[in-house]
Amino acid sequence: MSFESLGLDPALLRAVRDLGWPKPTDIQRDAIPAARDGRDLLACAMTGSGKTAAFLLPVLHRLLDAPTRATRALVLAPTRELAAQVHADLVDLARHTSLRGAAIFGGVGMGPQEQAFRQQVDVVIATPGRLLDHLSQPGRYVDFRALEVLVLDEADRMLDMGFLPDIKRVLAQLPTRRQTLFFSATMPKPIVELSRELLKDPVRINVERVAKPAHGIEQALWPVSEALKADLFIALLRQDVVGNVICFTRTKHRANRLADVLTHAGIPNARIHGNRSQNQRTEALADFKAGRVRVLVATDIVARGIDVEALEHVVNFDVPHLPEDYIHRVGRTARAEATGEAFTLVSPEEEGDLRAIEKAIGRKLDRRTLPGFDYRHVPQERLEIPLAERIAAIRARKAEERARAKAKQERRDAHAKAEADRQAKRGTGRGGPARGAAGSPGGAGASHGAASGPSRPGSAGTAAGGGGRGPRRRGGRGRGPGRPGGPGRP
């Protein structure tokens, strides 16, 4: 079957040819005709199966059939990275049309996103939390009155991340008359119940299918002690057993530590996890896709929706606890029917999780060893710092910060006191508290003397304004009784 046989608009077929897609994938072949005809859809589609185009192509076809200036389609996605990826795919598929879309997610300014709402772009791709932020803003600039299609992408992941209440709050503000396309990698009971609430007589695709990794992925295990995982991973990189690779860790702390170890070993890398800013996450992914770094260290935040062309390897630095997470991680390689390799570093403590994965995928994975690697050596530094030790270090750092702040405040207080003492001493040296009193320089006496006009020698005004010389006896020096000019003069 070809894309031409799916009845899509010629502008979309032209974009598909530009992208070099030879034929539809299985999910595209099954989903596009039903969605194009306006049916609700409940589809179980694994990562790497081509499901993004399976819902974007029929949505764009519908919008082209009756163009109007309004937001007519909404795609909800669980993560920023997935929302950005869906938007990038929309741009590629709509390149020969006038249709516009916008990605709405957190970690970036709301201004440009508000502008996209006000311009009423045709398709909005949003994470639930940020969409609710916009819906709660004054002015009510988000307008879904003309909405025709709702797509829930990676619905099971949204439920895992606790988005169900947010999704229901969004749904309450959407028109009830709409087409709904529901895509999920797995179909646990909460997903089935939600689909019953949202869908009307849906076409069901692969709902009973057991989740398994895509074809074309070579999978293998590398048994190693927990302490030597980082050293073995570096050895695999240096011997070119592993090429460009996304390396998944269990926690943000381990992602940071592994990235630091790789940097010390001179291996270009970038990291993505939930504590990184959106700019840092975007830059890390761009550097990896452009080949500026060889290793992208990540948590499960990029286990779904990240499309990297010609990705050679995925490495599970830690065995995931759930088989579904393993399937999504390894699905980053061998996308769109390509080939790739997925390696898992497994310690003795992780064998239980590994058995659950092998049971889920229905096969035993090959175990390999690296020739020349010393599996018994003692590593130079620990990758994992125990939680109690990290907490103690944080407390010690906080105590040092408090001690520095206290010492700084004490220095400020001492400086203020010294300055006050200097001001007091300076005031005493200039005459003390009597300065400014009546009869003193600058006091009331001076004002009175100045206001009395020219004063005779020996007057009170002269004494007050005489520059600090003490009061003179009445009559002045040498003018006693009986002398000319004195009071005793006849």
RAZI-V535845 format. One record per pair of residues at least 24 apart in sequence whose ideal C-beta (glycine too) atoms are under 10 Angstrom apart, sorted by the first residue. I is the first residue (numbers start at 0). J is the second residue. Records with the same first field share a line. If there is no record, write none. Layout:
I=J, J
This chain:
0=27, 28
1=28
2=27, 28, 31, 52, 56
4=28, 32
5=30, 31, 32, 35, 56, 57, 60
6=31, 32, 35, 36, 57, 60
7=31, 32, 35, 56, 57, 59, 60, 63, 92
8=35, 56, 59, 60, 61, 62, 63, 64, 95, 96
9=63, 95
10=59, 60, 63, 92, 93, 94, 95, 96, 97, 98
11=52, 55, 56, 57, 59, 60, 63, 92, 93, 94, 95, 96, 98
12=56, 95
13=94, 95, 96
14=52, 56, 59, 90, 91, 92, 93, 94, 95, 96
15=52, 56, 91, 92
17=91, 92, 94, 95
18=52, 88, 91, 92, 94, 335
19=335
20=49, 52, 335
21=335, 336
22=336
23=49, 52, 53, 56
24=48, 49, 50, 52, 53, 213, 335, 336
25=49, 53, 204, 205, 336
26=50, 51, 52, 53, 54, 182, 204, 205
27=51, 52, 53, 54, 56, 57
28=53, 204
29=53, 202, 204, 205
30=54, 56, 57, 180, 182, 202, 204, 205
31=55, 56, 57, 60
32=57, 202
33=57, 180, 201, 202, 203, 204
34=58, 60, 61, 148, 150, 178, 180, 202
35=60, 61, 64
36=61, 178, 202
37=61, 147, 148, 178
38=178, 179, 180, 198, 199, 200, 201, 202
39=149, 177, 178, 179, 180, 181, 194, 197, 198, 199, 200, 201, 202, 203
40=150, 178, 179, 180, 181, 182, 194, 198, 201, 202, 203, 204
41=154, 179, 180, 181, 182, 183, 186, 190, 191, 194, 195, 197, 198, 201, 202, 203, 204, 205, 206
42=154, 180, 181, 182, 183, 184, 186, 201, 202, 203, 204, 205, 206
43=155, 181, 182, 183, 184, 185, 186, 190, 203, 204, 205, 206, 207, 208, 209, 210
44=152, 153, 182, 183, 184, 204, 205, 208, 210
45=184, 185, 205, 208, 210, 211, 212, 213, 303, 323, 326, 327, 330
46=81, 153, 156, 184, 210, 212, 213, 302, 303, 304, 305, 306, 326, 327, 328, 329, 330, 331, 334
47=212, 213, 214, 215, 216, 303, 306, 326, 327, 329, 330, 331, 332, 333, 334, 335, 336, 337, 339
48=182, 184, 205, 213, 330, 334, 335, 336
49=213, 334, 335, 336
50=152, 153, 180, 182, 183, 184, 204
51=76, 81, 84, 85, 87, 88, 89, 92, 150, 152, 182, 304, 306
52=88, 89, 91, 92, 335
53=180, 182, 204
54=85, 148, 150, 151, 152, 180, 181, 182
55=85, 88, 89, 91, 92, 93, 100, 122, 124, 150, 152, 180
56=88, 92
57=148, 150, 178, 180
58=89, 92, 98, 100, 121, 122, 147, 148, 149, 150, 178, 180
59=89, 92, 93, 96, 98, 100, 121, 122
60=96
61=147, 148, 178
62=93, 96, 97, 98, 121, 122, 147, 148
63=93, 96, 97, 98, 121
65=147
66=96, 97, 98, 121
67=119, 121, 145, 147
68=118, 119, 120, 121, 145
69=119, 120, 121, 142, 143, 144, 145, 146, 147
70=99, 100, 101, 115, 116, 118, 119, 120, 121, 122, 123, 141, 142, 143, 144, 145, 146, 147
71=98, 119, 120, 121, 122, 123, 143, 145, 146, 147, 148, 177
72=98, 100, 120, 121, 122, 123, 124, 145, 146, 147, 148, 149, 150, 177, 178, 180
73=103, 122, 123, 124, 125, 130, 143, 146, 147, 148, 149, 150, 151, 169, 173, 177
74=100, 102, 103, 122, 123, 124, 125, 148, 149, 150, 151, 152, 180, 182
75=103, 123, 124, 125, 126, 127, 130, 149, 150, 151, 152, 153, 154, 157, 162, 165, 166, 169, 170
76=102, 103, 104, 124, 125, 126, 127, 150, 151, 152, 153, 154, 156, 157, 162, 303, 304
77=126, 127, 151, 152, 153, 154, 155, 156, 157, 158, 159, 160, 162, 166, 300, 303, 304
78=104, 126, 153, 156, 157, 160, 273, 280, 299, 300, 301, 302, 303, 304, 305
79=103, 104, 105, 106, 107, 126, 129, 273, 277, 280, 281, 300, 304
80=104, 271, 277, 280, 281, 284, 297, 300, 301, 302, 303, 304, 305, 306
81=124, 126, 152, 153, 156, 157, 300, 301, 303, 304, 305, 306
82=123, 124, 125, 126, 129, 130, 152, 304
83=124, 277, 280, 281, 284, 304, 305
84=124, 152, 284, 301, 303, 304, 305, 306
85=122, 124, 125, 150, 152, 153, 304, 306
86=122, 123, 124, 125
87=124, 306
88=124, 306
89=121, 122, 124
93=121, 122
96=121
97=121
98=122
100=124
101=125
102=126, 129
103=129, 130, 132, 133, 141
104=128, 129, 130, 277
105=129, 130, 132, 277
106=275, 276, 277, 278, 279, 280, 281
107=276, 277, 278, 281
108=277
109=133, 136
112=141
113=138, 140, 141
114=140
116=140, 141, 142, 143
117=141, 142
119=145
122=148, 150
124=150, 152
125=169
126=157, 160, 162, 165
127=151, 157, 160, 161, 162, 163, 164, 165, 166, 167, 168, 169, 170
128=160, 162, 165, 169
129=165
130=165, 166, 168, 169, 172
131=164, 165, 166, 168, 169, 172
134=168, 169, 171, 172
135=168
141=172
143=169, 172, 173, 174, 177
144=173, 174
145=174
146=172, 173, 174, 176, 177, 178
147=174, 176, 177, 178
148=177, 178, 179, 180
149=173, 174, 177, 178, 179, 180, 181, 197
150=178, 179, 180, 181, 182
151=179, 180, 181, 182, 183, 190, 193, 194, 197, 198
152=180, 181, 182, 183, 303, 304
153=182, 183, 184, 302, 303, 304, 327
154=181, 182, 183, 184, 185, 186, 187, 189, 190, 193, 194, 197
155=182, 183, 184, 185, 186, 187, 189, 190, 193, 210, 303, 323
156=183, 184, 185, 299, 302, 303, 304, 323, 324, 327
157=183, 190, 193
158=183, 185, 187, 189, 190, 193
159=185, 187, 189, 299, 321, 323, 324
160=300
163=189, 190, 193
166=193, 197
167=193, 196
170=196, 197
184=210, 303, 323, 326, 327, 330
185=209, 210, 321, 322, 323, 326, 327
186=210
187=323
209=359, 360, 361
210=322, 323, 325, 326, 327, 330, 359, 360
211=322, 326, 330, 359, 360, 361, 362
212=325, 326, 327, 328, 329, 330, 332, 333, 341, 359, 360, 362
213=326, 329, 330, 332, 333, 334, 335, 336, 337, 338, 339
214=333, 336, 337, 338
215=332, 333, 334, 335, 336, 337, 338, 339, 340
216=313, 326, 329, 330, 331, 332, 333, 334, 337, 338, 339, 340, 341
217=312, 329, 332, 333, 338, 339, 340, 341, 342, 365
218=313, 315, 325, 329, 339, 340, 341, 342, 343, 356, 357, 360, 362, 364, 365
219=340, 341, 342, 343, 364, 365, 366, 367
220=315, 318, 342, 343, 344, 345, 353, 356, 357, 363, 364, 365, 366, 367
221=314, 315, 342, 343, 344, 345, 365, 366, 367, 368, 369, 372
222=343, 344, 345, 346, 347, 349, 350, 353, 366, 367, 368, 374
223=344, 345, 346, 347, 368, 369, 372, 374
224=344, 346, 347, 348, 374, 375, 378
225=317, 344, 345, 346, 347, 348, 349, 381, 382, 383
226=346, 376, 377, 378, 381, 382, 383
227=344, 346, 372, 373, 374, 375, 376, 377, 378, 382
228=253, 257, 260, 314, 316, 317, 344, 345, 346, 378, 382, 383
229=253, 256, 257, 259, 260, 261, 264, 316, 344, 378, 379, 380, 381, 382, 383
230=260, 264, 372, 373, 374, 376, 377, 378, 379, 380, 382
231=316, 344, 368, 369, 372, 374
232=257, 260, 261, 264, 266, 294, 314, 316, 342, 344, 382
233=257, 260, 261, 263, 264, 265, 266, 294
234=369, 371, 372, 373
235=312, 314, 342, 344, 367, 369, 372
236=261, 264, 266, 268, 293, 294, 312, 314
237=264, 265, 266
238=369, 370, 371, 372
240=312, 340, 342, 367, 369
241=293, 294, 311, 312, 313, 314, 340, 342
242=293, 309, 310, 311, 312, 339, 340
243=287, 288, 290, 292, 293, 294, 295, 307, 309, 310, 311, 312, 332
244=268, 287, 293, 294, 295, 296, 310, 311, 312, 313, 314, 331, 332, 339, 340, 341, 342
245=271, 284, 287, 294, 295, 296, 297, 301, 302, 305, 307, 310, 311, 312, 313, 314, 315, 328, 329, 331, 332, 341
246=270, 294, 295, 296, 297, 312, 313, 314, 315, 316, 317, 328, 342, 344
247=295, 296, 297, 298, 299, 300, 301, 302, 313, 314, 315, 316, 317, 318, 319, 324, 325, 327, 328, 329, 331, 343
248=272, 296, 297, 298, 299, 314, 315, 316, 317, 382
249=298, 299, 315, 316, 317, 318, 319, 320, 324, 349, 383
250=298, 317, 383
251=275, 297, 298, 300
252=298, 382, 383, 384, 386, 389
253=296, 298, 316, 317, 382, 383, 384
254=296, 297, 298, 300, 316, 317
255=296
256=296, 380, 381, 382, 383, 384
257=294, 296, 316, 317, 382, 383
258=283, 294, 295, 296, 297
259=296, 380, 382
260=296, 378, 379, 380, 381, 382
261=292, 293, 294, 296
263=379, 380
266=292, 293, 294
267=291, 292, 293, 294
268=292, 293, 294, 295, 296
269=293, 294, 295, 296, 297
270=294, 295, 296, 297, 298
271=295, 296, 297, 298, 300, 301, 305
272=296, 297, 298, 299, 300, 301
273=298, 299, 300
274=298
275=300
295=331
297=328, 331
299=324, 327, 328
301=327, 328, 331
302=326, 327, 328, 329, 330, 331
303=327, 328, 330, 331
304=331
305=330, 331, 334
306=331, 334, 335
307=331, 332, 334
308=334, 335, 337
309=334, 337, 339
310=334, 337, 339, 340
311=338, 339, 340
312=339, 340, 341, 342
313=339, 340, 341, 342, 343
314=340, 341, 342, 343, 344
315=341, 342, 343, 344, 345, 349, 353, 356
316=342, 343, 344, 382
317=343, 344, 345, 346, 349, 352, 383
318=343, 344, 345, 346, 348, 349, 350, 351, 352, 353, 355, 356
319=343, 349, 352, 353, 355, 356
320=349, 351, 352, 355, 356
321=352, 355, 356, 359
322=352, 353, 355, 356, 357, 358, 359, 360
323=356, 359
324=352, 356
325=352, 353, 355, 356, 357, 359, 360
326=356, 359, 360
329=356, 360
342=367
430=467
437=463
438=462, 463, 470
439=463, 467
440=464, 465, 466, 467
